[in-house]
Amino acid sequence: MAAFSASIESGDKATITLIGNSFSQNSSTLMTLVTNAFSSYEKMIVSSRLEQTGTDPNLLQPFVIEQKEISEDDIGSNLLAMMIPLMLVLAIGIGAAPSAYDLFAGEKEKKTMEALLMTPVNRSTLLLSKWLSISSIGVLTGIITLLVVIVEIAFFTENLKSGLSFGENVWMIVLLSLLVIIVFSMFNAALLMLTSIVAKTVKEA
């Protein structure tokens, strides 16, 4: 290290040897970081030497690259449009699944389905009530997930916060979100009911 610093201070050309395994992802990433750090250090040394000789350092940078997006849409809004539906789908599916499996496969496993079918209740009414129960759990899970995501984005993020400014369309977006949550919860409940009815045990469902 002392020889390297002495060569730099004297203006001689120094050599740096990086030893690593390019087939290893961690080693390759580390070598890239070290190379970038030395590149920045090299530019700093070149600028310092040019200033000592009275040369403008801007001569080594004839142009500057500026990147602009073609789309005029807000990046935060695009990220939210991809992230929130995915989180809602996962939350509704995971939240409603245990109740759906327990209401059909669980009752068959616990031998309580026969007693339930012997009660003087129309089977279509029984099926509809179970479906509405599963759908209600999915709706509640979706609404709670949406509120938690909005609170986290509003108070704990910087770039995504701009995507929450809907302006005058806020109530229409809220109503549309609730409608989507309800419709998907009902559809998801129907699918979970089918798998639970076919299955014999909760584990199988």
N, C-alpha and C positions, 0 to 999 in steps of 0.2 A: 504493500500500500504506500509505503514511503517512497519507493522508486517511481511508482505511478504519479504521485503528487509532484515529485521533483521533475519528472519529464514534462508535466503540464506547465509547471511554473517556468521552466527553461524554454518552453516553446517547441520542444521536440515532439515527435509523433509517438504516442504511447499505444500499446496493444493490450486489449482486454480479451481474455479467453473465458467463455461461458461453458461450463461442463454440466450437461444434463441429459436426460433421456427424452428424446422427442416423441417416443411412442407412449409415454405416460402423459395423461391429461394434466395432472397436477404439475408435473415438471415442465411441460410445455407452456402452461399458463404462467408459471413463475418465471420462466426464461423470457416470455413476452413482456412481462411487467418490468423485469430488470433491463431489458433492451430499451424499452420506452423511457425508463428513468435515465439511462446513459445518453439517450438521444437528446433529452431535454438538457442534460448537463453539458453535452457537446455544443448545443446552440448557445448556451450561456457563455461558454469559454470563447467561442468564435466571436460573439458580440463584444465581449470584454477586450479581446485582442484587436478588433477593428476600432474600438473606441480609443485604445492606446495609440494606434497609428493615425488617428484622426479621420478614419473612414466611417461613413454613415452605415450603421448595421442594416438599414432598410434596403441596401443594395442586394442583400442576399435573399430578400423576400419581395420579388417583383409583383406578386399578386396575392390576394386573400380570397379564400373560398368561403362563400356564404350559402348555406343551404336553406331553401324555402320549400314549403309544402305546396303541392299543386292544389289539393283540396282546401277549400276555405272553411271546412267544418272544424269545430273545436275538437282537439284530441281527447280532452277529458270526457266530452260527451260520447265519443266513439268508444272509449274504454268502458264507460259505464254501460253503454248499450250492449256490449259483449259480456261484461262481468256479472251484472245484476240478474239477467235471465238465467244464466248458468247456476248462480247461487240459489235462486228461487227454485229451480227444478230439483236440485239436490236436496234442498231443505224440505220441500214438500214431500218428495219421495221418501226420504229417510224418516221424516216426522210421522207420516201416516202409515208406514209399513208395519210397525209393531202392533198397532191396534187392528189393522186389517187381518194380520195373521192370527191374532188372538181371537177375533170374533168368529172365525170360521174354523180354521185348522186347529186352533187352540181348544175350541169347544168340542170338536171331534176327538181330539187327543184326551181331553178330560172326561169324555163320555157324557157331556151335558147337552149335546146337540139333540139327542133323541128326546129328552125331557122338554126341551124348548119347542120341538116340532109337535109335541102332543098337546101343547097349550092351545086354547081356542082363539088363535090369532091367525089371520090370513097370512099365507106364506109370502105373498107379494108385499104385504105391509111390513112383515118381518125383514125381508130383503131390502126394502126401501129404507127402513129405519137404520139398518146397519150401514148401508151405503151413505146416507146422510151423516151418520156419525163419523165415518172415516173421512168424508169430504170436509166436515167442519174442523176436524183436527188438522187436515192439510191446509185449510184456509187460515186458521190461527197461526200455524207454523210459518206460512208464507208471509203473513202480515208482520209478525214479530221479526222475522229475518229481514224484511225490507226496512223496517224501522231501525233495526240495529245497524244495518249497512249504511243507511243515510246518516245516522248519528256519527258513526265512525268516520265516514268521508268528510262530514262537515267540521268535525273537531280535531281529527288526527291526520289529515292529509292536506297537501298544498296544491298539487297539480290537478287532482280530481275534483277539488271543491268547486272549480269554475264550471264543471259539468252539471252542477245542481241548480244553476240559475236558469229556471225555465220561463221566467217572466210572467206574462199574462196567461200562459197555457198550463200553469201549475195545477189547477183544479181538474182540467181535462186529463192531464197525465196521471193524477192520483186516481181518478175514477177508472181510467183505462187500466191502470196497474191492478186495481182491485178486481176488475172484471176478468183480467187475464189470470189472476191468482185463483179466483173462484172456478172458472171454467177448467183450468188445468187440474185443480184439486179434485173436481168431480170426475174428470177423465182418468186421472191417476188412481182414484179410489176404485173405479170400475175395473181397471187392470189388476190392481192388488186383490180385489175380491175374487176375480177369476182364478188367480194363482192360489189363493187361500182355499177356495172351494175345491179345487182339483187336488191339492195336497192333503195328506193324511195327518201330518204332524207340523208343528210350528217350524222345526228345523228343516223339513222338506220344503215348506213354503218359502 
